[in-house]
Amino acid sequence: MTPRGAPTPSASAAPASPLAVPGGRRIAVQFAAMGTVWGASFLFMKVALEGVSFGQVSWTRLVLGAIALGLIVAARRLPLPKERVVWLHFAVVGVVGSAIPYSLFAWAEQHVTSGVASIYNATTPIMTALLATLAFRVEKLGRRQLAGISVGIAGVVVIIGPWRLAPNADAAASGQPLLELAGQLACLGAAVCYGITFSYLRRFLTHRGIPGVVTAFMQIGMGAAAMILATPFLATGPVQLDLPVVLSLVVLGVVGTGLAYLWNMNVLLAWGPTATSTVTYITPVVGVALGILVLGETLHWNEPAGAALVLLGVLLSQGRRRAARPTAATAASTAVPPAATRTPPTPG
């Protein structure tokens, strides 16, 4: 028997709905906003490229994002890490996880549509699962995860569409198919960078208990510092600013690279990694829809077909994976960034 008014064992064991957690509706709004902003980031990159170079896009995005996150960290009076080795790790994360992939995506969108770029971004969880196992050995994959990776890779091949690389002599002579292929490979390279970063964070940083907002600031801040150092090589050239270009750059930096990271931390802490990672399914839908509706982009049949395979691969690869060896990282799961999740959310 149970005391009057006490919950029955079955009721107490039932998992809570995401909306049942404290601030559930506010968190749901932040989740939707995060997926929308990250999906729209590919549209904003495309618009920004009409007035500035790809290097200037990534430079502005990272610098504005670092300023926004820095103000949040300062307002909350959160201390920064003091160990030199931690700063060195974040330098790696900032370059590999922010400066390089943001630049790759911006460069790629000179040659591929924003919708295709958003589809490739959705391959990040597959790249993370693969790299976490093969390169960093922090996880072991089961048969379901291996099947998911295989399906995802097949989806990438379908998106690339090797049969479309030289459809006719005129296109081959112009080099357009090769440039499009280079753009797609750049998008894939950016997803690989994200996969490396999430695995690296889990291997070297998540067990240190650094608050998520501080982790986001350190990553974006180090990426911004790298871009500032690379200014003479990447961020020079003619600039033609108009209102759409300026607004796109501001939204990319302040919202997409600043506030969205904060929303991600809030959702992660409230809902946990599995529910948070479902943002992966929102961003390509938003990216493709905005590309078609706003920019008038068109999709070839193989691109949505490949995207469906990629998302199916992500779904399969999100099954529970075993840690390769015991780690203290799980003890700090409430204070770590999305890198600690089995399948991390993927910023645009």
C-alpha positions as CSV (number, residue, x, y, z in Angstrom):
1,M,0.0,0.0,0.0
2,T,1.0,3.6,-0.5
3,P,0.2,6.5,1.8
4,R,-2.9,8.6,0.8
5,G,-1.8,11.2,-1.8
6,A,1.5,9.5,-2.6
7,P,2.2,8.7,-6.2
8,T,2.0,5.0,-7.2
9,P,5.3,3.4,-8.2
10,S,4.2,3.2,-11.9
11,A,3.3,6.9,-11.9
12,S,6.5,8.0,-10.3
13,A,8.5,5.9,-12.7
14,A,6.9,7.4,-15.8
15,P,9.3,9.8,-17.7
16,A,8.3,13.4,-17.7
17,S,7.3,15.1,-20.9
18,P,9.7,17.8,-22.1
19,L,7.0,20.3,-21.5
20,A,6.5,19.1,-18.0
21,V,10.0,20.2,-16.8
22,P,10.4,23.6,-15.1
23,G,10.0,26.3,-17.7
24,G,9.0,23.7,-20.3
25,R,7.2,26.0,-22.6
26,R,10.0,28.5,-22.5
27,I,12.5,25.8,-23.3
28,A,10.3,24.5,-26.2
29,V,10.3,28.0,-27.7
30,Q,14.1,28.2,-27.4
31,F,14.4,24.8,-29.0
32,A,12.2,25.9,-31.9
33,A,14.1,29.2,-32.2
34,M,17.5,27.3,-32.1
35,G,16.5,25.0,-35.0
36,T,15.0,27.8,-37.0
37,V,18.0,30.1,-36.6
38,W,20.6,27.4,-37.3
39,G,18.5,26.3,-40.4
40,A,18.2,29.9,-41.5
41,S,21.9,30.6,-41.1
42,F,22.6,29.1,-44.6
43,L,20.2,31.6,-46.1
44,F,21.9,34.4,-44.2
45,M,25.3,33.3,-45.5
46,K,24.0,33.2,-49.0
47,V,22.7,36.8,-48.7
48,A,25.8,38.1,-47.0
49,L,28.0,36.7,-49.8
50,E,26.3,39.2,-52.1
51,G,28.2,42.0,-50.4
52,V,31.3,40.5,-48.7
53,S,33.8,37.7,-49.2
54,F,33.4,34.3,-47.6
55,G,36.3,35.1,-45.2
56,Q,34.5,38.3,-44.2
57,V,31.3,36.4,-43.5
58,S,33.0,33.9,-41.2
59,W,35.2,36.7,-39.6
60,T,32.1,38.8,-38.8
61,R,30.1,35.9,-37.6
62,L,32.7,34.7,-35.1
63,V,33.6,38.1,-33.8
64,L,30.0,39.2,-33.2
65,G,29.2,35.8,-31.7
66,A,32.2,36.0,-29.3
67,I,31.1,39.5,-28.2
68,A,27.5,38.3,-27.6
69,L,28.6,35.3,-25.6
70,G,31.2,37.3,-23.8
71,L,28.6,39.7,-22.6
72,I,26.5,36.8,-21.3
73,V,29.4,35.3,-19.4
74,A,30.3,38.7,-18.0
75,A,26.7,39.4,-16.9
76,R,26.5,36.1,-15.1
77,R,30.0,36.7,-13.6
78,L,31.2,33.2,-14.7
79,P,34.9,32.6,-14.2
80,L,37.0,31.5,-17.1
81,P,39.3,28.4,-16.9
82,K,42.7,29.1,-15.4
83,E,44.7,26.1,-16.5
84,R,47.0,26.7,-19.5
85,V,46.3,23.3,-21.0
86,V,42.6,24.0,-21.0
87,W,43.2,27.2,-23.0
88,L,45.3,25.2,-25.5
89,H,42.5,22.6,-25.9
90,F,40.0,25.4,-26.5
91,A,42.4,26.9,-29.1
92,V,42.2,23.6,-31.0
93,V,38.4,23.6,-30.6
94,G,38.0,27.2,-31.7
95,V,40.0,26.7,-34.9
96,V,38.7,23.2,-35.8
97,G,35.2,23.6,-34.5
98,S,34.5,27.2,-35.5
99,A,37.0,29.1,-37.7
100,I,37.5,26.3,-40.3
101,P,34.0,25.0,-40.7
102,Y,32.4,28.4,-40.7
103,S,34.8,29.4,-43.5
104,L,34.3,26.2,-45.4
105,F,30.5,26.6,-45.4
106,A,30.8,30.3,-46.4
107,W,33.1,29.3,-49.3
108,A,31.0,26.4,-50.3
109,E,27.9,28.5,-50.7
110,Q,29.5,30.4,-53.5
111,H,29.1,27.1,-55.5
112,V,26.2,25.2,-54.0
113,T,22.7,26.2,-52.9
114,S,22.0,27.1,-49.3
115,G,19.6,24.1,-49.1
116,V,22.3,21.7,-50.1
117,A,24.7,23.2,-47.5
118,S,22.1,22.7,-44.8
119,I,21.6,19.1,-45.8
120,Y,25.3,18.4,-45.5
121,N,25.3,20.0,-42.1
122,A,22.9,17.3,-41.0
123,T,25.6,14.7,-41.5
124,T,27.5,16.0,-38.5
125,P,26.1,13.3,-36.0
126,I,27.2,10.6,-38.4
127,M,30.7,12.1,-38.7
128,T,30.8,12.4,-34.9
129,A,29.8,8.8,-34.3
130,L,32.4,7.6,-36.8
131,L,35.3,9.8,-35.4
132,A,34.4,9.2,-31.8
133,T,34.9,5.5,-32.5
134,L,37.8,5.4,-35.0
135,A,39.9,8.4,-34.1
136,F,39.3,9.2,-30.5
137,R,38.1,5.8,-29.2
138,V,35.7,7.4,-26.7
139,E,32.7,5.2,-27.9
140,K,32.0,1.8,-29.3
141,L,29.4,1.4,-32.0
142,G,26.9,-1.4,-32.2
143,R,25.4,-3.0,-35.3
144,R,22.6,-0.4,-35.5
145,Q,25.0,2.5,-35.3
146,L,27.2,1.0,-38.0
147,A,24.1,0.5,-40.2
148,G,23.2,4.1,-39.6
149,I,26.6,5.3,-40.6
150,S,26.5,3.2,-43.8
151,V,23.1,4.5,-44.7
152,G,24.3,8.1,-44.0
153,I,27.3,7.7,-46.2
154,A,25.1,6.3,-49.0
155,G,22.9,9.4,-48.6
156,V,26.0,11.6,-49.1
157,V,26.9,9.8,-52.3
158,V,23.3,10.2,-53.6
159,I,23.4,14.0,-52.7
160,I,26.7,14.4,-54.6
161,G,25.2,12.6,-57.6
162,P,28.4,11.5,-59.3
163,W,26.4,11.0,-62.5
164,R,25.8,14.8,-62.6
165,L,29.4,16.0,-62.5
166,A,29.7,16.3,-66.3
167,P,26.2,16.3,-67.7
168,N,27.3,17.9,-71.0
169,A,30.3,19.3,-72.8
170,D,29.5,22.9,-72.2
171,A,29.1,22.4,-68.5
172,A,32.3,20.4,-68.3
173,A,34.2,23.1,-70.2
174,S,33.0,25.8,-67.8
175,G,34.2,23.9,-64.8
176,Q,30.8,24.3,-63.1
177,P,30.4,20.6,-62.1
178,L,33.8,20.5,-60.5
179,L,33.2,23.7,-58.6
180,E,29.9,22.3,-57.4
181,L,31.7,19.2,-56.3
182,A,34.3,21.2,-54.5
183,G,31.5,23.1,-52.7
184,Q,29.9,19.9,-51.6
185,L,33.2,18.5,-50.4
186,A,33.8,21.7,-48.5
187,C,30.4,21.3,-46.8
188,L,31.3,17.7,-46.0
189,G,34.7,18.9,-44.6
190,A,32.9,21.3,-42.3
191,A,30.7,18.5,-41.0
192,V,33.9,16.4,-40.4
193,C,35.4,19.4,-38.5
194,Y,32.3,19.5,-36.3
195,G,32.6,15.7,-35.7
196,I,36.3,16.1,-34.7
197,T,35.4,18.9,-32.4
198,F,32.6,17.1,-30.5
199,S,34.8,14.0,-30.1
200,Y,37.8,16.2,-29.0
201,L,35.7,18.0,-26.4
202,R,34.4,14.8,-25.0
203,R,37.9,13.3,-24.9
204,F,39.7,16.3,-23.3
205,L,37.4,18.8,-21.8
206,T,33.9,17.6,-20.8
207,H,35.2,15.9,-17.6
208,R,36.5,19.3,-16.3
209,G,33.0,20.5,-15.3
210,I,33.2,23.8,-17.2
211,P,29.8,25.5,-17.5
212,G,28.3,25.2,-20.9
213,V,28.0,28.9,-21.6
214,V,31.7,29.3,-20.7
215,T,32.6,26.4,-23.1
216,A,30.6,28.1,-25.9
217,F,32.3,31.4,-25.3
218,M,35.8,29.9,-25.2
219,Q,35.2,28.0,-28.4
220,I,33.7,30.9,-30.3
221,G,36.2,33.3,-28.7
222,M,39.2,31.3,-29.7
223,G,37.7,30.9,-33.2
224,A,37.3,34.7,-33.4
225,A,40.9,35.2,-32.2
226,A,42.1,32.9,-35.0
227,M,40.1,34.8,-37.6
228,I,41.4,38.1,-36.4
229,L,45.0,36.8,-36.7
230,A,44.1,35.6,-40.3
231,T,42.5,39.0,-41.2
232,P,45.2,39.9,-43.8
233,F,44.6,36.6,-45.6
234,L,40.8,36.1,-45.3
235,A,39.0,39.2,-44.3
236,T,40.3,41.8,-46.8
237,G,38.7,42.8,-50.2
238,P,36.0,45.0,-51.5
239,V,32.8,45.4,-49.4
240,Q,29.4,46.3,-50.7
241,L,27.1,46.7,-47.7
242,D,23.3,47.2,-47.9
243,L,20.6,46.5,-45.4
244,P,20.1,42.8,-46.3
245,V,23.8,42.1,-46.1
246,V,24.2,43.9,-42.8
247,L,21.2,42.2,-41.2
248,S,22.4,38.8,-42.4
249,L,25.8,39.3,-40.8
250,V,24.3,40.6,-37.5
251,V,21.9,37.7,-37.2
252,L,24.5,35.2,-38.1
253,G,26.8,36.5,-35.4
254,V,24.7,37.7,-32.6
255,V,21.8,35.3,-32.9
256,G,23.1,32.2,-34.8
257,T,26.5,32.1,-33.1
258,G,25.7,33.9,-29.9
259,L,22.2,33.5,-28.5
260,A,21.5,30.1,-30.2
261,Y,24.4,28.6,-28.3
262,L,22.9,29.9,-25.0
263,W,19.5,28.4,-26.0
264,N,21.2,25.1,-26.8
265,M,22.7,25.0,-23.3
266,N,19.3,25.7,-21.7
267,V,17.6,23.0,-23.8
268,L,20.4,20.5,-23.1
269,L,20.1,21.0,-19.3
270,A,16.3,20.8,-19.3
271,W,15.6,18.0,-21.8
272,G,18.8,16.0,-21.9
273,P,21.0,15.1,-24.9
274,T,18.7,12.8,-26.8
275,A,15.8,15.3,-27.1
276,T,18.2,18.2,-27.8
277,S,19.8,16.3,-30.6
278,T,16.5,16.1,-32.5
279,V,17.3,19.7,-33.7
280,T,19.3,17.9,-36.3
281,Y,16.0,17.1,-38.1
282,I,14.8,20.7,-38.1
283,T,17.8,22.6,-39.5
284,P,17.9,21.0,-43.0
285,V,14.1,21.3,-43.4
286,V,14.3,25.0,-42.5
287,G,17.4,25.5,-44.7
288,V,15.9,23.9,-47.7
289,A,12.5,25.6,-47.3
290,L,14.0,29.1,-47.0
291,G,16.3,28.5,-49.9
292,I,13.3,27.6,-52.1
293,L,10.9,30.2,-50.8
294,V,13.2,33.2,-50.3
295,L,16.1,32.6,-52.8
296,G,14.1,30.7,-55.4
297,E,16.5,27.8,-55.3
298,T,15.7,24.5,-56.9
299,L,16.5,20.9,-55.8
300,H,17.4,18.0,-58.0
301,W,15.6,14.8,-57.2
302,N,18.8,13.2,-55.7
303,E,19.2,15.9,-53.1
304,P,16.0,15.4,-51.1
305,A,16.4,11.6,-51.6
306,G,20.0,11.7,-50.3
307,A,18.8,14.0,-47.4
308,A,16.2,11.4,-46.4
309,L,18.9,8.7,-46.3
310,V,21.1,11.0,-44.2
311,L,18.4,11.6,-41.7
312,L,17.5,7.9,-41.6
313,G,21.2,7.3,-40.9
314,V,21.2,9.9,-38.1
315,L,18.1,8.2,-36.6
316,L,19.8,4.8,-36.6
317,S,23.1,6.1,-35.3
318,Q,21.4,7.8,-32.4
319,G,21.0,4.5,-30.6
320,R,22.8,4.1,-27.3
321,R,26.5,3.7,-27.7
322,R,28.9,2.2,-25.2
323,A,31.7,4.2,-23.7
324,A,35.1,2.8,-24.7
325,R,36.3,3.1,-21.2
326,P,35.0,4.6,-17.9
327,T,35.2,8.3,-17.7
328,A,34.3,11.0,-15.3
329,A,32.6,13.0,-18.0
330,T,29.2,11.5,-17.2
331,A,29.4,13.0,-13.7
332,A,29.6,16.4,-15.2
333,S,26.8,16.0,-17.7
334,T,24.8,18.9,-16.4
335,A,27.7,21.3,-16.9
336,V,29.1,20.3,-20.3
337,P,28.4,21.5,-23.8
338,P,26.6,19.6,-26.6
339,A,29.9,17.8,-27.2
340,A,29.0,15.5,-24.4
341,T,25.8,14.3,-26.0
342,R,25.7,11.0,-27.9
343,T,24.6,12.9,-31.0
344,P,25.3,16.6,-30.6
345,P,23.2,19.4,-32.1
346,T,24.7,20.9,-35.2
347,P,25.0,24.7,-35.6
348,G,24.8,26.1,-39.1
